C-alpha cells in the first residue's frame, strides 16, 4: 500500500516538474543552476526573506497605530 502511494506521488511529482511542460525546447532545469553571466536566477529559498520583512512591517504598523 505504501509502495503504491509512493509510486503515485513520484509519478505526480515527475509530471508536475516536467521540463517539457514548464520550459521551452533546449532548456532544462540544470540551466537554472548556474549563475550565468553577472545575473543570478532567484531560488526558492529567497522567498524566506519575505517573512522577517513582513513581521517587521507588521510590528512597525502595530507600534504606530497605538
Protein Blocks (a to p, Z undefined) as FASTA:
>chain_A
ZZmmmmmmmmmmmmmmgmklmpcehiafklmmpgblmbccddfklmmmmmmmmmmmmmmm
mmmmZZ
